[in-house]
Amino acid sequence: MISTPHYFYETAIAYSDLGTDRRLSHKGLLRILQEAASVASDDVGFGLKDANEVHWILSSWRLRMKERPAWRAPLRVETWPRTMDGFLSDRDFLVWDGDREIARGTSRWVLVNMATGRITRINDAVRNAYGAQLDGLELFAGAQDVPGGGKTPEDAPAAFRTTVGRRDIDTNQHVNNLHYLDYALEALPEEVYRDLPETVDISFRKQILLGTPIQCLYARTEDGKHQVEIRSESGGKLTRHAFVWFY
């Protein structure tokens, strides 16, 4: 038997992970992957409870859903850091229902200094903590990385508006990445929302703080993707917080 450095996180689909059709939703999958990554980091001493000078902030997600199991289905998430260089680390995921792969994903994380809030280089202490789990296996080989941003037509109307409330804020004192997907889903046309494509890309550009009025602009890209830009405007200054693509 070949040993693997991959981390395995076992869970089951919760009621809150379901869509209206009683099947695992994209948001439910994202929640499960976020938890798996958090637990895997916690087990090597870089979790929420550890007193470190640095922590990880998400830069992007790519999720691909192959099957959508029902409530209480037992899932096993296989995850590993694929790269750890400079300021960035890529982490990949396989999600199993028994012996069937039902989803896969990849994510990019930025290391941030907690005192300054600025990105910082991955040092030997961080690299050594994750060293045994590192594996260059790439699940989306040959595919373009999640873009850093997109272009929204100037005449695109705001499809959804809201003001960030306390319900949206996480332990980092800004909007949790799950809610970016919430906002984007609200902006989709009904026919797209009711039959979501299997793949979702999310590019995080700027954190969103409590009380920020945001708007979501929907557009179709030249290659046919459904794009949502999440932005805010204050004092005449436009801030692009994130782009989400469904395809």
N, C-alpha and C positions, 0 to 999 in steps of 0.2 A: 504494500500500500504506500502510495506516494504522499508524503506529508506536505501540507500547504501552510503558508504563513497567514492565510486569510482568516479574518475574524468572522464568527458566526453568531448571529443574533436571532433568537427565536421569539416569536410573538404570534398573535392571532388578530384577525381583522375585527376591529371594534365597531360598534354601531355608528360612531361619529366618522368612521372611515368610508361609509357607504354613500353612494349617490342616490338619486331619487328612484332609480331602478333596482335598488337593494344590492348593488354590486360595488366592489372596491372602486372608489373614485380616484382621479388623479391627485386630488388633495390628500386623500387617505394614504395613497402610496407615498407622496412626498413627506407626510408626517412620519411614516414608518421608517423611511430612509434617513430622515433627520435624526430620529431617535437612535437608529443603529449606529450612525456616525458618532453621535454624542457618547453613547455607551462604549464604543470601541476606543475613543480617545480617553474616556474616564478610566478605563482599565490599564492604560499605560501612563497615568499620572497627569494627563492634561485635560481633565474634565471640569465640570462646573464647580465641584467641591474642592478642587486643588488650588492652593495659594501660589499661582504662577504669575510672573510679570507679563505674560503674553497670553493671548487667546486667539481662536480662529473665527474669522468672519467670512461668510459665503460671498463668492464672486459670481458664480453661475451654477445652474442645474441643467441637465438633460435627462428626461425620463421617457422611457418607451414601454408602453403597456401592451403585452401580448395577450393576456387573459385577465378577466376581472372576476375573481372568486367572490363568493358570497360571505355573509356575516359568519364570524367565528372560524373561518377557514384557518388552519394553522399554517403560518408562513415561516420560512427560514431565510434570513438575509445574509448573504455572503458579501463581505466588503473588505477592501484593502486600499492603502495609499499607493497610488501608481507612480507618482513623482513627488519629490520633495527637494526643490531647488530654489535658491534665491529667496523670494518673498512668498512663493506659491507652493501649494500642494494639490495634486489631483487625486480624488478618491473615487473608486468605481464600486458598483453594486450589482449583484445578481440576486433575484428574488425567486424563491422556490416554493411551490405548493407540492409537497411530496417530491417526486423526481421530475416534475415539470417546471421549466423556467417560465414564470408568468410575467416577469418584467426585468428590465435592466436600467441602469442609470450611471451617470458620471457627474461629478461635481468639482468645482474649483474653489479653493479656500485661500484666504490671505491671512498671514500672521500679523497681528496688531499688538502694539505695546499698550498695555492697559492704562498706564499713567499718562501717556501723551495722546493716545487715540490714533497714532500714526502707524503705517505699516513698518514692519521690521524684518530683518533677515532671519531666516531659519538657522539657528545656531546648533552646535554639536549636541547640546542637551536635548533639544527637540528631536533632532535627527536620530540620535541614539535611542530615544524612547520608542520611536516607531520603526526602528531599523529592522526588527525581526518580521514585521508585517509587510514591508515594502515588496511590491511585485509589479513588474512592468507590463503585465497582461492588460491589453487595451481592448475594451469592448466595442468601441466605435471606430476601429482602425479604418483609415481612409476617408472618414467623414470629416467635414469642416468642424472646427471647434465652435462652441457657442459664440456668436459675434459679440463684440463689445457694445454694440448699439445698432440702431436701425434708422430709417428715414421715414417720417410720417408726412403725407401730403399736407400742404399748407391749408387746404380747405376741409381737412378731416374734422368733423364735429366731435365734441366731447360726448362719448356714449354713456359715461357713468361719472358721477361726481360724489365725493363724500369728504368728510373731515375725520382725520385720524383720532380715534378715541382710546380710552384706557384699555379697552378690550383687545386692542391690536398690538400693545407694547409688550416686549419680552424682557428678559433679564439684562439685556444690553442697553435697555432704555430707548430702543427704537423699534419700528415695526418688524415683527417676525416674518421670516421669508414665506411662511404659509399664507400670510394675508396678501402678499403681492399677487399670488395666484387667485385668491378670492376676488380681489379688485378686477383682475383681468377677465375672469369668468363673467362678471357682471356686465362687462362691456361687449361681450360677444353677441352677434345676432342669434336669435332664438334657435334657428335651424342648425347653427354650428354648435351651440351649447348642447343641444339635445343629442347630437351624434359627434362627439369630440374625436378628432384624429388621435392616433395612438401615441404620438410624440409631442412633448412639450419642452421648449427651451426657455430658460429665464436668465436674463443678464441683469445683475444688480449694479447700478452705477453710483447711486447716492442714497444714503440712509434717509428714512422718513421719520420725523419726530412727532411727538404728541401734539395734537392741535393743528397739524398741517392740512389745509384744504387741498385735496388732490383731484385731478381729472384724468380719465382714461380715454384715449383716442384709438379707435379701431380702424384698421386698413387692411387691404390685401396687398401682399408684396408681389413683385414681378414674377417670382417663382411659385406663386400660389399659396403661400403661407398666410395664415390668419395672424395678424400682428396687433398687439395692444401696447401702446406707449403709456406709461404712468408718469405724470408730470405734475409740477406745481408752479405757481407764479406768485411772486411777492415783490412789491416795489418796482414792477416792470422787469424783474429778472426771472427768466425761465430756468427751471431746474428739471432735468430729465432724470427721474429716479430709477427707472427700470424699463426693459422691453421684454415682452413675453410673446413667444411664437407657438402656434398650434399647427401641426402638419402631419 
